[in-house]
Amino acid sequence: MAKKRSFNLLSFVAWLTGVIVSLAVGFALYGGTLSVPYLNKVPYLVEGAGVVVIITTILGVILALIDALK
């Protein structure tokens, strides 16, 4: 028997807030607005981390939407 899903507004708001914060951090790392101490000494490491955060966040949103539509 499949589990019945219920819509919880508070959980959705928390998830959406996490997505927005993750994208903000990813774009700030990529754009150079946000830096990470001791990692700035390696060229392009912080920018690469920003790209990874952006890609994994978008992938997580896509997978969550696919799971919600099941």
Secondary structure as GFF3:
##gff-version 3
##sequence-region A 1 70
A	DSSP	alpha_helix	9	31	.	.	.	ID=ss1
A	DSSP	alpha_helix	45	68	.	.	.	ID=ss2
###
